Amino acid sequence: MSLASERTGLDAILERYLWTAGWLRLFAICIPLAFVVLLAQDALKLGIDLVLSSLGFPGRMAEVTEFQANMSWVSPLLVAPILENLFCLFWVVVLAHKLGRTWWLVPSMVALIAGAFHVVGYLEPRYASISANFFAMCCLIHNVRNRVAGFWASVFLHFLTNFLVLLQFRFQG
């Protein structure tokens, strides 16, 4: 099977089961997707940590994790999903106008922007792993045909992923 037909197959699957999904199916898909996103973020964080640690760059993830585990859950569960996803919506619209409608390019660019903001905000390069979360959320914003459903599904995915991360932090620390 050629690479072109594999892309076509993936595009067809995403189109059929995700981009054209109704509200109920879209929100149901977000539940297992949150676990996939969490695993992707953790794998990316581990990879970044291995590279930076081997180069001698110390990390502050333990401080970031402790701070987030002990803070009120209102911000990461309610405020951040809405405000950060509005920020993503803005960048998706701006970049889609310039970069076109490929399903992955605009979400990738917005995820990198969001990851950079988190790295600067927490002063921790390992926090770039958050790009995995934002890629999935921006895919929903950018590609779901029902734009309102796509945005709110991205907020729900953000909420679920943050909830899983906070649970992970609490149980680790």
KOLTINU-725506 format. One record per residue: residue in one letter; z, x, y of N, C-alpha, C, O in turn. Coordinates in steps of 0.2 Angstrom, whole numbers, plus 2048, in hexadecimal, padded with zeros to 3 digits. Atoms other than C-alpha are relative to their C-alpha. Layout:
% KOLTINU-725506
 type  nZ  nX  nY caZ caX caY  cZ  cX  cY  oZ  oX  oY
    A   Z   X   Y   Z   X   Y   Z   X   Y   Z   X   Y
...
END
This chain:
% KOLTINU-725506
 type  nZ  nX  nY caZ caX caY  cZ  cX  cY  oZ  oX  oY
    M 800 804 7FA 800 800 800 800 804 806 804 809 807
    S 801 7FC 7FA 7FB 807 811 806 7FF 805 809 7F9 805
    L 7FB 801 7FA 807 809 820 7FE 7FA 804 802 7F7 806
    A 802 805 7FB 7FC 7FD 82A 802 7F9 7FC 804 7F4 800
    S 7FE 806 804 7FF 7EF 81C 807 7FF 800 80A 7FA 800
    E 7F9 801 800 811 7F3 81B 803 7FD 807 807 7F9 807
    R 7FE 803 7F9 813 7F0 82E 7FE 7F9 801 802 7F5 803
    T 802 807 800 809 7E0 82C 805 7FC 7FC 807 7F6 7FE
    G 7FB 803 805 815 7DB 81E 807 7FF 804 809 7F9 804
    L 7FA 800 7FC 824 7DF 829 800 7FB 805 804 7F7 807
    D 801 805 7FA 81D 7D6 838 800 7F9 7FD 803 7F5 801
    A 801 807 803 819 7C7 82D 807 7FD 7FE 808 7F7 7FF
    I 7F9 802 802 82B 7C6 826 804 7FF 806 807 7FA 806
    L 7FC 801 7FA 833 7C8 837 7FE 7FA 804 802 7F6 806
    E 803 806 7FD 827 7BB 83E 803 7FA 7FD 805 7F5 800
    R 7FF 807 804 82A 7AE 830 808 7FF 800 80A 7F9 801
    Y 7F9 802 801 83D 7B0 82E 805 801 806 80A 7FF 806
    L 7FB 7FF 7FA 844 7B6 83F 7FD 7FE 806 800 7FA 80A
    W 802 801 7F9 839 7B5 84E 7FE 7F9 801 7FF 7F6 807
    T 802 807 7FF 834 7A3 84B 806 7FB 7FD 805 7F5 7FD
    A 7FB 803 802 845 79E 844 803 7FB 805 803 7FC 80B
    G 7FD 804 7FB 84E 78F 84B 807 802 801 80A 807 7FE
    W 7F9 7FE 7FE 860 78F 852 804 801 7FA 807 807 7F9
    L 7FC 800 805 869 78C 842 7FF 806 7FB 803 80A 7FA
    R 802 7FA 804 85F 799 837 802 806 804 804 80B 801
    L 7FF 7FA 7FC 860 7A5 845 807 803 801 809 809 800
    F 7F9 7FE 800 873 7A5 847 802 801 7F9 807 806 7F9
    A 7FE 7FE 807 875 7A5 834 7FE 807 7FE 802 80B 7FB
    I 803 7F9 801 86A 7B5 833 805 805 804 805 80B 801
    C 7FB 7FB 7FC 876 7BD 840 806 802 7FC 808 808 7FE
    I 7FA 7FE 804 884 7BD 834 7FF 806 7FC 803 80B 7FC
    P 801 7FA 804 87D 7C9 827 7FD 806 804 7FF 80B 803
    L 803 7FB 7FB 874 7D2 835 805 804 803 804 80A 805
    A 7FB 7FD 7FD 884 7D6 83D 803 806 7FC 805 80B 7FE
    F 7FD 7FA 804 88A 7E0 82E 7FB 805 7FF 7FD 80B 7FF
    V 805 7FB 800 879 7E9 82D 800 804 806 800 80A 806
    V 7FF 7FC 7FA 87B 7EE 83F 806 804 800 805 80A 802
    L 7FA 7FC 801 88C 7F4 83C 7FF 806 7FC 801 80B 7FE
    L 801 7FA 804 887 7FF 82E 7FB 805 803 7FC 80B 802
    A 805 7FC 7FC 878 805 838 804 804 805 802 80A 806
    Q 7FC 7FD 7FA 884 809 847 804 806 7FD 804 80B 7FF
    D 7FC 7FB 803 890 812 83B 7FC 806 7FE 7FE 80C 7FE
    A 804 7FB 802 882 81C 833 7FE 805 806 7FE 80B 805
    L 802 7FD 7FA 87B 821 844 806 804 803 804 80A 805
    K 7FA 7FC 7FE 88C 826 84A 802 806 7FC 803 80B 7FF
    L 7FF 7FA 805 88F 831 83B 7FB 805 801 7FD 80B 801
    G 806 7FB 7FF 87E 839 83D 801 804 807 800 80A 807
    I 7FF 7FC 7F9 881 83D 850 806 804 800 806 80A 802
    D 7FA 7FC 800 893 843 84C 7FF 806 7FC 801 80C 7FE
    L 802 7FA 804 88C 84F 83F 7FD 805 804 7FE 80B 803
    V 805 7FC 7FC 87F 856 84A 805 803 806 805 809 807
    L 7FC 7FD 7FB 88B 858 859 806 804 7FE 807 809 801
    S 7FA 7FC 803 89A 85E 84F 7FD 807 7FE 800 80C 7FF
    S 802 7F9 802 88F 86C 847 7FE 804 806 7FD 80A 805
    L 802 7FC 7FA 889 871 859 807 802 804 806 805 809
    G 7FA 7FF 7FC 89C 872 85E 802 7FC 805 806 7FD 809
    F 7FE 805 7FB 89D 863 869 805 7FC 7FD 805 7F8 7F9
    P 7FA 804 803 8AE 85B 867 7FE 7F8 802 7FB 7F7 807
    G 801 807 7FF 8AF 848 866 806 7FD 803 80B 7FF 802
    R 7FB 804 7FD 8B9 83B 86F 800 7F9 7FC 803 7F4 7FF
    M 801 806 803 8B5 82D 863 807 7FD 7FE 808 7F7 7FE
    A 7F9 802 802 8C7 82C 85D 804 7FC 806 807 7F7 805
    E 7FD 803 7FA 8CD 828 86F 7FC 7FA 802 7FF 7F5 803
    V 804 806 7FF 8BF 81C 871 802 7FA 7FB 803 7F4 7FD
    T 7FE 805 805 8C3 813 861 807 7FD 801 808 7F7 801
    E 7F9 803 7FF 8D6 812 865 800 7FC 806 803 7F7 806
    F 800 804 7FA 8D2 80C 876 7FD 7F9 7FF 800 7F4 801
    Q 803 806 801 8C7 7FE 870 804 7FC 7FB 804 7F6 7FB
    A 7FC 803 805 8D2 7FA 861 806 7FC 803 809 7F7 801
    N 7FA 802 7FD 8E1 7F7 86D 7FF 7FB 806 803 7F9 809
    M 801 804 7FA 8D8 7EE 87B 800 7F8 7FE 7FF 7F6 7F8
    S 801 807 801 8D7 7DB 87D 7F9 7FF 7FD 7F4 802 7FF
    W 806 801 804 8C9 7D4 872 7FC 7FB 805 7F6 7FA 803
    V 804 805 7FC 8C3 7C8 880 7FA 803 803 7F4 801 803
    S 805 7FC 7FD 8B8 7D5 888 7FA 801 7FB 7F5 7FF 7FC
    P 805 7FE 804 8AF 7DB 879 7FD 7FA 7FC 7F7 7FA 7F9
    L 802 805 804 8AE 7CA 871 7FC 7FA 804 7F8 7F6 802
    L 803 805 7FC 8A9 7BF 880 7FC 803 806 7F7 801 807
    V 803 7FD 7F9 8A5 7C9 890 7FA 804 7FE 7F5 803 801
    A 805 7FB 802 89B 7D7 888 7FA 7FD 7FD 7F4 7FF 800
    P 807 803 802 88F 7CD 87E 7FC 7FC 805 7F6 7FC 804
    I 804 803 7FB 88A 7C2 88C 7FE 804 806 7F8 804 807
    L 802 7FB 7FB 88A 7CF 89A 7FB 805 7FE 7F6 806 801
    E 804 7FA 802 882 7DD 890 7F9 7FD 7FE 7F4 800 7FE
    N 806 803 803 875 7D1 888 7FC 7FD 806 7F6 7FD 805
    L 804 801 7FA 870 7CB 899 7FD 806 803 7F7 806 805
    F 802 7FA 7FE 86E 7DD 89E 7FA 802 7FC 7F4 804 7FE
    C 805 7FF 805 863 7DF 88E 7FA 7FB 802 7F4 7FD 802
    L 806 805 7FE 859 7CF 893 7FC 803 806 7F6 802 806
    F 804 7FE 7FA 855 7D6 8A4 7FB 806 7FE 7F6 806 800
    W 804 7FA 802 84F 7E7 89C 7FA 7FE 7FB 7F5 801 7FC
    V 806 802 805 845 7DE 88E 7FB 7FD 804 7F5 7FE 803
    V 805 803 7FC 83C 7D4 89B 7FC 805 804 7F6 805 805
    V 804 7FA 7FB 838 7E3 8A7 7FC 804 7FB 7F6 805 7FD
    L 804 7FB 805 833 7EE 898 7FA 7FD 7FC 7F5 800 7FB
    A 805 803 804 829 7E1 88F 7FA 7FF 804 7F4 7FF 802
    H 805 801 7FB 81F 7DE 89F 7FC 807 800 7F5 807 800
    K 803 7FA 800 81B 7F1 89E 7FD 803 7FA 7F8 806 7F9
    L 801 7FD 806 81B 7F5 88C 7FC 7FC 7FB 7FA 7FE 7F6
    G 803 804 804 814 7E6 884 804 7FC 7FB 80A 7FC 7FC
    R 7FC 804 805 819 7DB 875 801 802 7F9 803 7FF 7F5
    T 7FF 7FE 806 81B 7E6 867 808 7FE 7FE 80C 7FE 803
    W 7F9 803 801 82B 7E0 85E 805 805 800 80B 803 801
    W 7FB 7FB 801 834 7F1 85D 800 804 806 806 807 808
    L 800 7FB 7FA 82F 7FB 86D 805 7FE 805 809 803 807
    V 7FB 803 7FB 838 7F1 87A 807 800 7FE 80B 803 802
    P 7F9 7FF 802 848 7EF 870 802 807 7FF 808 808 801
    S 7FE 7F9 801 848 801 86C 802 804 807 807 807 808
    M 7FE 7FD 7F9 847 806 87F 806 7FD 803 80A 801 806
    V 7FA 803 7FD 854 7FA 884 806 802 7FC 80B 803 7FF
    A 7FB 7FD 804 85F 800 876 802 807 802 808 808 802
    L 7FE 7FA 7FD 85E 811 87C 803 800 807 808 804 808
    I 7FD 801 7F9 862 80C 88E 807 7FE 7FF 80C 801 802
    A 7F9 803 801 871 802 888 804 806 7FC 80A 806 7FE
    G 7FD 7FA 803 876 811 87D 802 805 805 808 808 805
    A 7FF 7FB 7FB 875 81D 88B 806 7FD 805 80A 801 807
    F 7FB 803 7FC 880 811 896 807 801 7FC 80C 802 800
    H 7FA 7FF 804 88D 811 888 802 807 800 808 808 800
    V 7FE 7F9 801 88D 824 886 803 802 807 808 805 807
    V 7FE 7FE 7F9 88F 826 899 807 7FC 801 80C 7FF 804
    G 7FA 804 7FF 89C 818 89A 807 803 7FC 80C 803 7FF
    Y 7FA 7FE 804 8A7 81F 88C 800 808 800 805 80B 7FD
    L 801 7F8 800 8A2 832 88F 801 802 7F9 804 807 7F7
    E 800 7FE 807 89F 833 87C 7F9 800 7FD 7F6 7FA 7FC
    P 807 800 802 88D 838 876 800 7FC 7F9 7FA 7FA 7F7
    R 800 803 807 892 831 864 7FF 7F8 801 7FD 7F5 7FC
    Y 801 807 7FF 892 820 86C 7F9 7FD 801 7F8 7F7 802
    A 807 802 800 87F 820 86D 7FE 7FC 7FA 7F9 7F9 7FA
    S 801 804 806 881 818 85C 7FF 7F9 801 7FD 7F5 7FD
    I 800 807 7FE 883 808 865 7F9 7FD 801 7F7 7F7 801
    S 807 802 7FF 870 808 867 7FD 7FC 7FA 7F9 7F8 7FB
    A 802 804 806 86E 801 855 802 7F9 802 7FE 7F4 800
    N 7FE 807 7FF 878 7F1 85B 7FB 7FD 805 7F8 7F8 804
    F 804 802 7FA 86D 7F0 86B 7F9 7FF 7FE 7F5 7FB 800
    F 807 801 803 85D 7F2 861 7FF 7F9 7FD 7FB 7F5 7FE
    A 800 806 804 861 7E3 856 800 7FA 805 7FD 7F5 805
    M 7FF 806 7FB 867 7D8 865 7FA 800 804 7F7 7FA 806
    C 806 800 7FB 858 7DD 870 7FA 7FD 7FC 7F5 7FA 7FF
    C 805 803 804 84C 7D9 861 800 7F8 800 7FB 7F5 801
    L 7FF 808 800 853 7C7 861 7FE 7FE 807 7FA 7F9 808
    I 802 802 7F9 851 7C6 874 7F9 800 801 7F6 7FC 804
    H 807 7FF 7FF 840 7CD 874 7FB 7FC 7FC 7F6 7FA 7FE
    N 805 803 805 838 7C5 865 801 7F9 7FE 7FC 7F6 7FC
    V 800 807 802 83F 7B4 861 7FC 7FC 805 7FD 7FC 80B
    R 804 804 7FD 833 7A7 866 804 7FB 805 802 7FA 80B
    N 7FC 804 7FC 840 79B 86D 805 805 804 80A 807 801
    R 7FC 7FB 7FC 847 7A7 87B 807 7FE 801 80B 803 801
    V 7F9 802 7FF 857 79D 87E 804 802 7F9 809 804 7F9
    A 7FD 7FE 807 85B 79E 86B 801 807 7FF 806 809 7FC
    G 7FF 7F9 801 857 7B0 86A 805 803 804 808 808 802
    F 7FB 7FD 7FC 862 7B4 879 807 7FF 7FD 80B 803 7FC
    W 7F9 802 802 871 7AA 872 801 803 7F9 807 804 7F7
    A 7FF 7FD 807 86E 7B1 860 802 808 801 806 80A 7FE
    S 7FE 7F9 7FF 86F 7C3 868 807 800 802 80B 805 801
    V 7F9 800 7FE 87F 7BE 870 805 7FF 7FA 80A 802 7FA
    F 7FC 802 806 886 7B7 860 800 807 7FB 805 808 7F9
    L 800 7FA 804 880 7C7 857 805 806 803 808 809 800
    H 7FB 7FB 7FD 889 7D2 864 807 7FE 7FF 80B 803 7FE
    F 7F9 802 802 899 7C8 862 802 802 7F9 807 804 7F8
    L 7FF 7FF 807 898 7C9 84F 801 808 7FF 806 80A 7FC
    T 7FF 7F9 801 895 7DC 850 806 803 803 809 807 800
    N 7FA 7FE 7FD 8A2 7DF 85C 807 7FE 7FD 80B 802 7FC
    F 7FB 802 804 8AE 7D5 852 801 804 7FA 807 806 7F8
    L 800 7FC 806 8AA 7DF 842 803 807 802 807 80A 7FF
    V 7FE 7FA 7FE 8AC 7EF 84C 808 800 802 80B 805 800
    L 7F9 800 7FE 8BD 7EA 853 804 7FF 7FA 80A 803 7FA
    L 7FC 801 806 8C3 7E5 842 800 807 7FC 805 809 7FA
    Q 800 7F9 803 8BD 7F6 83B 805 805 804 808 809 801
    F 7FC 7FC 7FD 8C6 7FF 849 808 7FF 7FF 80C 803 7FE
    R 7F9 802 801 8D6 7F5 846 803 803 7F9 808 805 7F8
    F 7FE 7FE 806 8D6 7F9 834 800 808 7FF 803 80A 7FA
    Q 800 7F9 801 8D2 80B 836 806 804 803 808 809 801
    G 7FB 7FD 7FC 8DF 80F 843 806 7FD 7FF 80B 7FF 802
END
